C-alpha cells in the first residue's frame, strides 16, 4: 500500500527562497528515486516561512531509504541552517474512501 508523507518545514526569516531553490535543484533526483510516486512543495499563504512537502512513496521504508540518502549527499547539511527547527514528518496510509 502506498504511503503519503507530509513534511512541515519552518524556515528562518529570509531563508524560504533558498529552501525552495534547493528543492527545485533536488527534485529531479527525488522523483527518479526508487519508490517515489510524486513530490511537491507548497508555501503557506499567510506565513511564507512555512512550507509543506507532500509526497507519495511505495512504502514508508522507501521514503526512509531516500532520507538516509539525502543525509549523506550534503542536502541535510545545506538545509539544516535554513530551518528554525527540525521538520515535522507524518506518515499516512491512504484509504479507499
Chimera marker file (.cmm) of the C-alpha trace (Angstrom):
<marker_set name="trace">
<marker id="1" x="0.000" y="0.000" z="0.000" r="1" g="1" b="0" radius="0.5"/>
<marker id="2" x="1.246" y="3.490" z="-0.815" r="1" g="1" b="0" radius="0.5"/>
<marker id="3" x="2.452" y="5.813" z="1.895" r="1" g="1" b="0" radius="0.5"/>
<marker id="4" x="1.608" y="9.518" z="1.924" r="1" g="1" b="0" radius="0.5"/>
<marker id="5" x="4.325" y="11.623" z="3.552" r="1" g="1" b="0" radius="0.5"/>
<marker id="6" x="3.629" y="15.141" z="4.819" r="1" g="1" b="0" radius="0.5"/>
<marker id="7" x="6.691" y="17.125" z="5.875" r="1" g="1" b="0" radius="0.5"/>
<marker id="8" x="6.315" y="20.537" z="7.501" r="1" g="1" b="0" radius="0.5"/>
<marker id="9" x="9.238" y="22.969" z="7.429" r="1" g="1" b="0" radius="0.5"/>
<marker id="10" x="9.598" y="26.296" z="9.217" r="1" g="1" b="0" radius="0.5"/>
<marker id="11" x="12.349" y="28.346" z="7.606" r="1" g="1" b="0" radius="0.5"/>
<marker id="12" x="14.303" y="31.102" z="9.271" r="1" g="1" b="0" radius="0.5"/>
<marker id="13" x="13.112" y="34.537" z="8.098" r="1" g="1" b="0" radius="0.5"/>
<marker id="14" x="14.563" y="35.250" z="4.671" r="1" g="1" b="0" radius="0.5"/>
<marker id="15" x="15.539" y="31.611" z="4.011" r="1" g="1" b="0" radius="0.5"/>
<marker id="16" x="12.421" y="30.246" z="2.334" r="1" g="1" b="0" radius="0.5"/>
<marker id="17" x="13.549" y="31.108" z="-1.210" r="1" g="1" b="0" radius="0.5"/>
<marker id="18" x="16.871" y="29.321" z="-0.625" r="1" g="1" b="0" radius="0.5"/>
<marker id="19" x="14.883" y="26.304" z="0.571" r="1" g="1" b="0" radius="0.5"/>
<marker id="20" x="12.627" y="26.409" z="-2.497" r="1" g="1" b="0" radius="0.5"/>
<marker id="21" x="15.660" y="26.699" z="-4.785" r="1" g="1" b="0" radius="0.5"/>
<marker id="22" x="17.260" y="23.686" z="-3.076" r="1" g="1" b="0" radius="0.5"/>
<marker id="23" x="14.100" y="21.655" z="-3.655" r="1" g="1" b="0" radius="0.5"/>
<marker id="24" x="13.966" y="22.742" z="-7.296" r="1" g="1" b="0" radius="0.5"/>
<marker id="25" x="17.548" y="21.503" z="-7.767" r="1" g="1" b="0" radius="0.5"/>
<marker id="26" x="16.973" y="18.244" z="-5.881" r="1" g="1" b="0" radius="0.5"/>
<marker id="27" x="13.528" y="17.197" z="-7.099" r="1" g="1" b="0" radius="0.5"/>
<marker id="28" x="14.666" y="15.576" z="-10.372" r="1" g="1" b="0" radius="0.5"/>
<marker id="29" x="16.706" y="13.071" z="-8.324" r="1" g="1" b="0" radius="0.5"/>
<marker id="30" x="13.908" y="12.703" z="-5.770" r="1" g="1" b="0" radius="0.5"/>
<marker id="31" x="11.293" y="11.991" z="-8.419" r="1" g="1" b="0" radius="0.5"/>
<marker id="32" x="13.541" y="9.362" z="-10.024" r="1" g="1" b="0" radius="0.5"/>
<marker id="33" x="14.408" y="7.711" z="-6.691" r="1" g="1" b="0" radius="0.5"/>
<marker id="34" x="13.191" y="4.154" z="-6.162" r="1" g="1" b="0" radius="0.5"/>
<marker id="35" x="9.681" y="4.193" z="-4.710" r="1" g="1" b="0" radius="0.5"/>
<marker id="36" x="8.846" y="7.870" z="-5.251" r="1" g="1" b="0" radius="0.5"/>
<marker id="37" x="5.475" y="8.386" z="-6.918" r="1" g="1" b="0" radius="0.5"/>
<marker id="38" x="5.390" y="12.181" z="-6.561" r="1" g="1" b="0" radius="0.5"/>
<marker id="39" x="6.630" y="15.102" z="-4.502" r="1" g="1" b="0" radius="0.5"/>
<marker id="40" x="5.654" y="18.748" z="-4.451" r="1" g="1" b="0" radius="0.5"/>
<marker id="41" x="6.231" y="21.751" z="-2.228" r="1" g="1" b="0" radius="0.5"/>
<marker id="42" x="3.754" y="24.414" z="-1.168" r="1" g="1" b="0" radius="0.5"/>
<marker id="43" x="4.106" y="27.695" z="0.709" r="1" g="1" b="0" radius="0.5"/>
<marker id="44" x="1.673" y="28.872" z="3.368" r="1" g="1" b="0" radius="0.5"/>
<marker id="45" x="-0.404" y="31.823" z="2.120" r="1" g="1" b="0" radius="0.5"/>
<marker id="46" x="-0.098" y="33.625" z="5.466" r="1" g="1" b="0" radius="0.5"/>
<marker id="47" x="3.453" y="32.746" z="6.551" r="1" g="1" b="0" radius="0.5"/>
<marker id="48" x="5.943" y="32.492" z="3.675" r="1" g="1" b="0" radius="0.5"/>
<marker id="49" x="8.444" y="30.839" z="6.028" r="1" g="1" b="0" radius="0.5"/>
<marker id="50" x="6.136" y="27.843" z="6.485" r="1" g="1" b="0" radius="0.5"/>
<marker id="51" x="6.429" y="25.213" z="3.746" r="1" g="1" b="0" radius="0.5"/>
<marker id="52" x="4.762" y="21.840" z="3.350" r="1" g="1" b="0" radius="0.5"/>
<marker id="53" x="6.113" y="18.999" z="1.236" r="1" g="1" b="0" radius="0.5"/>
<marker id="54" x="3.625" y="16.348" z="0.125" r="1" g="1" b="0" radius="0.5"/>
<marker id="55" x="5.000" y="13.069" z="-1.165" r="1" g="1" b="0" radius="0.5"/>
<marker id="56" x="3.716" y="9.650" z="-2.101" r="1" g="1" b="0" radius="0.5"/>
<marker id="57" x="6.026" y="6.647" z="-1.822" r="1" g="1" b="0" radius="0.5"/>
<marker id="58" x="5.606" y="2.940" z="-2.389" r="1" g="1" b="0" radius="0.5"/>
<marker id="59" x="6.191" y="2.462" z="1.352" r="1" g="1" b="0" radius="0.5"/>
<marker id="60" x="7.482" y="4.171" z="4.480" r="1" g="1" b="0" radius="0.5"/>
<marker id="61" x="10.671" y="2.143" z="4.098" r="1" g="1" b="0" radius="0.5"/>
<marker id="62" x="11.243" y="3.553" z="0.603" r="1" g="1" b="0" radius="0.5"/>
<marker id="63" x="10.967" y="7.072" z="1.980" r="1" g="1" b="0" radius="0.5"/>
<marker id="64" x="13.280" y="6.327" z="4.887" r="1" g="1" b="0" radius="0.5"/>
<marker id="65" x="15.921" y="4.957" z="2.495" r="1" g="1" b="0" radius="0.5"/>
<marker id="66" x="15.597" y="8.169" z="0.493" r="1" g="1" b="0" radius="0.5"/>
<marker id="67" x="16.017" y="10.303" z="3.649" r="1" g="1" b="0" radius="0.5"/>
<marker id="68" x="19.150" y="8.313" z="4.548" r="1" g="1" b="0" radius="0.5"/>
<marker id="69" x="20.500" y="9.048" z="1.057" r="1" g="1" b="0" radius="0.5"/>
<marker id="70" x="19.854" y="12.790" z="1.496" r="1" g="1" b="0" radius="0.5"/>
<marker id="71" x="21.652" y="12.709" z="4.855" r="1" g="1" b="0" radius="0.5"/>
<marker id="72" x="24.809" y="11.505" z="3.090" r="1" g="1" b="0" radius="0.5"/>
<marker id="73" x="24.757" y="13.625" z="-0.086" r="1" g="1" b="0" radius="0.5"/>
<marker id="74" x="25.095" y="17.032" z="1.602" r="1" g="1" b="0" radius="0.5"/>
<marker id="75" x="21.444" y="18.072" z="1.302" r="1" g="1" b="0" radius="0.5"/>
<marker id="76" x="20.819" y="17.904" z="5.051" r="1" g="1" b="0" radius="0.5"/>
<marker id="77" x="23.951" y="19.943" z="5.744" r="1" g="1" b="0" radius="0.5"/>
<marker id="78" x="22.687" y="22.660" z="3.382" r="1" g="1" b="0" radius="0.5"/>
<marker id="79" x="19.096" y="22.514" z="4.651" r="1" g="1" b="0" radius="0.5"/>
<marker id="80" x="19.600" y="22.483" z="8.420" r="1" g="1" b="0" radius="0.5"/>
<marker id="81" x="20.811" y="26.111" z="8.780" r="1" g="1" b="0" radius="0.5"/>
<marker id="82" x="17.777" y="27.305" z="6.785" r="1" g="1" b="0" radius="0.5"/>
<marker id="83" x="15.331" y="25.890" z="9.342" r="1" g="1" b="0" radius="0.5"/>
<marker id="84" x="14.118" y="27.150" z="12.716" r="1" g="1" b="0" radius="0.5"/>
<marker id="85" x="13.703" y="23.553" z="13.930" r="1" g="1" b="0" radius="0.5"/>
<marker id="86" x="13.808" y="20.025" z="12.516" r="1" g="1" b="0" radius="0.5"/>
<marker id="87" x="10.999" y="19.246" z="10.074" r="1" g="1" b="0" radius="0.5"/>
<marker id="88" x="7.838" y="17.508" z="11.253" r="1" g="1" b="0" radius="0.5"/>
<marker id="89" x="7.283" y="14.287" z="9.294" r="1" g="1" b="0" radius="0.5"/>
<marker id="90" x="3.976" y="12.418" z="9.153" r="1" g="1" b="0" radius="0.5"/>
<marker id="91" x="3.471" y="9.019" z="7.522" r="1" g="1" b="0" radius="0.5"/>
<marker id="92" x="-0.109" y="8.331" z="6.454" r="1" g="1" b="0" radius="0.5"/>
<marker id="93" x="-1.811" y="5.298" z="4.938" r="1" g="1" b="0" radius="0.5"/>
<marker id="94" x="-4.106" y="6.084" z="2.029" r="1" g="1" b="0" radius="0.5"/>
<marker id="95" x="-7.643" y="4.758" z="2.310" r="1" g="1" b="0" radius="0.5"/>
<marker id="96" x="-10.083" y="3.676" z="-0.368" r="1" g="1" b="0" radius="0.5"/>
<marker id="97" x="-12.576" y="6.404" z="0.592" r="1" g="1" b="0" radius="0.5"/>
<link id1="1" id2="2" r="1" g="1" b="0" radius="0.2"/>
<link id1="2" id2="3" r="1" g="1" b="0" radius="0.2"/>
<link id1="3" id2="4" r="1" g="1" b="0" radius="0.2"/>
<link id1="4" id2="5" r="1" g="1" b="0" radius="0.2"/>
<link id1="5" id2="6" r="1" g="1" b="0" radius="0.2"/>
<link id1="6" id2="7" r="1" g="1" b="0" radius="0.2"/>
<link id1="7" id2="8" r="1" g="1" b="0" radius="0.2"/>
<link id1="8" id2="9" r="1" g="1" b="0" radius="0.2"/>
<link id1="9" id2="10" r="1" g="1" b="0" radius="0.2"/>
<link id1="10" id2="11" r="1" g="1" b="0" radius="0.2"/>
<link id1="11" id2="12" r="1" g="1" b="0" radius="0.2"/>
<link id1="12" id2="13" r="1" g="1" b="0" radius="0.2"/>
<link id1="13" id2="14" r="1" g="1" b="0" radius="0.2"/>
<link id1="14" id2="15" r="1" g="1" b="0" radius="0.2"/>
<link id1="15" id2="16" r="1" g="1" b="0" radius="0.2"/>
<link id1="16" id2="17" r="1" g="1" b="0" radius="0.2"/>
<link id1="17" id2="18" r="1" g="1" b="0" radius="0.2"/>
<link id1="18" id2="19" r="1" g="1" b="0" radius="0.2"/>
<link id1="19" id2="20" r="1" g="1" b="0" radius="0.2"/>
<link id1="20" id2="21" r="1" g="1" b="0" radius="0.2"/>
<link id1="21" id2="22" r="1" g="1" b="0" radius="0.2"/>
<link id1="22" id2="23" r="1" g="1" b="0" radius="0.2"/>
<link id1="23" id2="24" r="1" g="1" b="0" radius="0.2"/>
<link id1="24" id2="25" r="1" g="1" b="0" radius="0.2"/>
<link id1="25" id2="26" r="1" g="1" b="0" radius="0.2"/>
<link id1="26" id2="27" r="1" g="1" b="0" radius="0.2"/>
<link id1="27" id2="28" r="1" g="1" b="0" radius="0.2"/>
<link id1="28" id2="29" r="1" g="1" b="0" radius="0.2"/>
<link id1="29" id2="30" r="1" g="1" b="0" radius="0.2"/>
<link id1="30" id2="31" r="1" g="1" b="0" radius="0.2"/>
<link id1="31" id2="32" r="1" g="1" b="0" radius="0.2"/>
<link id1="32" id2="33" r="1" g="1" b="0" radius="0.2"/>
<link id1="33" id2="34" r="1" g="1" b="0" radius="0.2"/>
<link id1="34" id2="35" r="1" g="1" b="0" radius="0.2"/>
<link id1="35" id2="36" r="1" g="1" b="0" radius="0.2"/>
<link id1="36" id2="37" r="1" g="1" b="0" radius="0.2"/>
<link id1="37" id2="38" r="1" g="1" b="0" radius="0.2"/>
<link id1="38" id2="39" r="1" g="1" b="0" radius="0.2"/>
<link id1="39" id2="40" r="1" g="1" b="0" radius="0.2"/>
<link id1="40" id2="41" r="1" g="1" b="0" radius="0.2"/>
<link id1="41" id2="42" r="1" g="1" b="0" radius="0.2"/>
<link id1="42" id2="43" r="1" g="1" b="0" radius="0.2"/>
<link id1="43" id2="44" r="1" g="1" b="0" radius="0.2"/>
<link id1="44" id2="45" r="1" g="1" b="0" radius="0.2"/>
<link id1="45" id2="46" r="1" g="1" b="0" radius="0.2"/>
<link id1="46" id2="47" r="1" g="1" b="0" radius="0.2"/>
<link id1="47" id2="48" r="1" g="1" b="0" radius="0.2"/>
<link id1="48" id2="49" r="1" g="1" b="0" radius="0.2"/>
<link id1="49" id2="50" r="1" g="1" b="0" radius="0.2"/>
<link id1="50" id2="51" r="1" g="1" b="0" radius="0.2"/>
<link id1="51" id2="52" r="1" g="1" b="0" radius="0.2"/>
<link id1="52" id2="53" r="1" g="1" b="0" radius="0.2"/>
<link id1="53" id2="54" r="1" g="1" b="0" radius="0.2"/>
<link id1="54" id2="55" r="1" g="1" b="0" radius="0.2"/>
<link id1="55" id2="56" r="1" g="1" b="0" radius="0.2"/>
<link id1="56" id2="57" r="1" g="1" b="0" radius="0.2"/>
<link id1="57" id2="58" r="1" g="1" b="0" radius="0.2"/>
<link id1="58" id2="59" r="1" g="1" b="0" radius="0.2"/>
<link id1="59" id2="60" r="1" g="1" b="0" radius="0.2"/>
<link id1="60" id2="61" r="1" g="1" b="0" radius="0.2"/>
<link id1="61" id2="62" r="1" g="1" b="0" radius="0.2"/>
<link id1="62" id2="63" r="1" g="1" b="0" radius="0.2"/>
<link id1="63" id2="64" r="1" g="1" b="0" radius="0.2"/>
<link id1="64" id2="65" r="1" g="1" b="0" radius="0.2"/>
<link id1="65" id2="66" r="1" g="1" b="0" radius="0.2"/>
<link id1="66" id2="67" r="1" g="1" b="0" radius="0.2"/>
<link id1="67" id2="68" r="1" g="1" b="0" radius="0.2"/>
<link id1="68" id2="69" r="1" g="1" b="0" radius="0.2"/>
<link id1="69" id2="70" r="1" g="1" b="0" radius="0.2"/>
<link id1="70" id2="71" r="1" g="1" b="0" radius="0.2"/>
<link id1="71" id2="72" r="1" g="1" b="0" radius="0.2"/>
<link id1="72" id2="73" r="1" g="1" b="0" radius="0.2"/>
<link id1="73" id2="74" r="1" g="1" b="0" radius="0.2"/>
<link id1="74" id2="75" r="1" g="1" b="0" radius="0.2"/>
<link id1="75" id2="76" r="1" g="1" b="0" radius="0.2"/>
<link id1="76" id2="77" r="1" g="1" b="0" radius="0.2"/>
<link id1="77" id2="78" r="1" g="1" b="0" radius="0.2"/>
<link id1="78" id2="79" r="1" g="1" b="0" radius="0.2"/>
<link id1="79" id2="80" r="1" g="1" b="0" radius="0.2"/>
<link id1="80" id2="81" r="1" g="1" b="0" radius="0.2"/>
<link id1="81" id2="82" r="1" g="1" b="0" radius="0.2"/>
<link id1="82" id2="83" r="1" g="1" b="0" radius="0.2"/>
<link id1="83" id2="84" r="1" g="1" b="0" radius="0.2"/>
<link id1="84" id2="85" r="1" g="1" b="0" radius="0.2"/>
<link id1="85" id2="86" r="1" g="1" b="0" radius="0.2"/>
<link id1="86" id2="87" r="1" g="1" b="0" radius="0.2"/>
<link id1="87" id2="88" r="1" g="1" b="0" radius="0.2"/>
<link id1="88" id2="89" r="1" g="1" b="0" radius="0.2"/>
<link id1="89" id2="90" r="1" g="1" b="0" radius="0.2"/>
<link id1="90" id2="91" r="1" g="1" b="0" radius="0.2"/>
<link id1="91" id2="92" r="1" g="1" b="0" radius="0.2"/>
<link id1="92" id2="93" r="1" g="1" b="0" radius="0.2"/>
<link id1="93" id2="94" r="1" g="1" b="0" radius="0.2"/>
<link id1="94" id2="95" r="1" g="1" b="0" radius="0.2"/>
<link id1="95" id2="96" r="1" g="1" b="0" radius="0.2"/>
<link id1="96" id2="97" r="1" g="1" b="0" radius="0.2"/>
</marker_set>
